[in-house]
Amino acid sequence: MNIAETPITDFGGSHTATGDGVHLVARNYRKGVRLGTHMHREAQLVYAAKGTMQVTTPKGRWLVPPDRAVWVPARLEHSIDVLADIQMRTLYFDLAWLAREQRSRSLDAEFVVRVSRLLHESILALFDGRDDSDRTGLLIRLAMLELHQAEDPATFIPLPHEPRCRRAADIVLADPSGPHDIAELAREVGTSARTLSRLFSAETQLSFKSWCQRARIAAAIERLSMEPNVSVKQLAADLGYASFPAFSHAFRQVTGKTPTEFAEEK
């Protein structure tokens, strides 16, 4: 386990210390890079201005397209997989700063936030090279005001911890396009369909069917991020959707965009 006491030295990149308990780190990563399981003493807001990443914590796994950012509390284990070339812009906050701002309690769990236009511009402005401490302080506070904790979006896949349920989840994640009949899956992991259904509901707060749907859409986002020329109609068929409109509808419910729009903007 890597505990990053000074995050800047772990993964490189240009950085700026604001002098007020906040560090700004800019780093570009190529597709396929993995930042293995680690933690920081600071809390962090991680935003990929371009590209798509996957963030995994003990709680679960998020697919993070460019219109979302991730809040990671201090000393929380996490890893990041780069699914498409990204321009990562990260704000690190020490705990004393959060306490002074009276935000420490509201930000004690990880979450993904949909990035508003104002939040997007505020973050980018922090990295535009202007050396103005008053402006920087205002932009940081503006970004925090826009950081509204939301319920987990559908791009979040909660990961169960009960051994049988986790084995079943891993089987689905290995092939999210498969039919995955719960009775057959239950036999494979050594339990009953009724018990497995109950475990999924208790462990993930989702029905087995809804959980599989999330895994399928996450797989679609990953494919679109990693394969720029993939046919979205073929992708719909590969993922087991009866029709392209059905796939497009499900995808829009998750991301707010059609698969075609997402592929063009990522």
Buried (B, 14 or more C-beta within 10 A) or exposed (E): EEEBEEBBEBBEBEBBEBEBBBBBBBBBBEBEBEBEBBBBBBBBBBBBBEBBBBBBBEBBBBBBBBBBBBBBBBEBBBBBBBBBBBBBBBBBBBBEBBEEBEBBEEBBEBBBBEBEEEBBBBBBBBBEEEEEEEEBBEBBEBBBEBBEEEEBBBBBBBBBEBEBBBBBBEBBBEEBBBEBEBEEBBEEBEBEBEBBBBBBBEBBEBEBEBBBBBBBBBBBBBBBBBEEEBEBBEBBBBBBBEEBEEBBEBBBEBBEBBBBBBBEEB
